[in-house]
Amino acid sequence: MKRNSGPVMAQAPPNIALLKYWGKRDSALNLPVADSLAVCLDDFHTTAKMQRADAPADSFVWNGQEMGPPYRSRFQRMVRFARERSARDEVIQAEIKSTLPPRIGLAGSAAAMSAFALALSEFFDMGLHSRELSALARMGSGSAARSIPDGFTWWHRGHLTDGTDSFAETILSHDAWPELRILLIILDTEGKRVSSTDGMVRVAQTSPHFEAWTHQCNFLAPIMLEAIQAQDFEKLSSLAQSNAQTMHALCMTAQPPIVYVSSATLRVLEHLEELRRAHPLFYTLDAGPNPIVFTLDGSLSTIESSLAASFPRASVQACRPGPGARIVKGNGAIK
């Protein structure tokens, strides 16, 4: 059997949910209560370098800092799976570098966990196919399942208790919708006070509307699939923006309420609604204060200019749909 002894490096993108993941049927395995759909970005990738360590214990360094709770336990869980699957016990040193901070609602953790999962699979010669890699990444962060496949992805909630049928797969390649543009509006890089994991638990336990939310997401998934595959911007706009608004309204019905948006967020959303009168666009929000705007190429420069003039302290970054996780060769090329 092939045994990899040298360092490996993987790269993975953040993904932006169009149909939100908010609620778990199994917290230990990060199994969702409903299907979700998302798109990978072509920028802001995270890299994970992994190599054998001459040390008594594994090391997980993220942006120069050794990881403590809660992330360390997530990495360790994935490593335990890799050792059991490969029947190998090398101690590893993992170094993760992200361009987006975690915990700000822009899928920085998802990118990190998916890059780590792919590097882990390559280092331990696990030979996982895409669905298995997606399920492995999910063990670190639920939404990381969607950063493994290419482009637009559908994360199936699954039904099995072991989670083997809960994975993400591509529903439209990243280059199939060349006019689509995505703007990240970064207003705040401080970590949110209520983590997504804690927020999901609180909502599930205390909101009277959680069951209705779950049914709605499962109902909308095939409808949104059709909109994405048909590249129907207007239909996708209505579905995705409404779903994001519903998720944040749901969080406010928890006890105590959870508010992820800020006053700056609301001012940006009001501005976007004004722009929407003349330009094709919609926004979405994950669990954080930073809006994400979807538009078409012909309107991109006008929207960027308007946001820059109205919100000079915000960082506005333009992206396109991008490929999923990849192994990086020693010369920096993607394999």
TATA-V426092 format. One record per helix or strand of 3 or more residues. SS is the DSSP state (@ for helix, = for strand). FROM is the first residue (numbers start at 1). TO is the last residue. If there is no record, write none. Layout:
BEGIN
SS | FROM | TO
SS | FROM | TO
END
This chain:
BEGIN
= | 8 | 12
= | 15 | 19
= | 24 | 26
= | 36 | 41
= | 46 | 52
= | 59 | 62
@ | 71 | 86
= | 92 | 97
@ | 108 | 123
@ | 130 | 140
@ | 142 | 147
= | 152 | 155
= | 168 | 172
= | 180 | 186
@ | 196 | 206
@ | 210 | 229
@ | 233 | 252
@ | 263 | 275
= | 281 | 284
= | 292 | 296
@ | 297 | 310
= | 315 | 319
= | 326 | 328
END
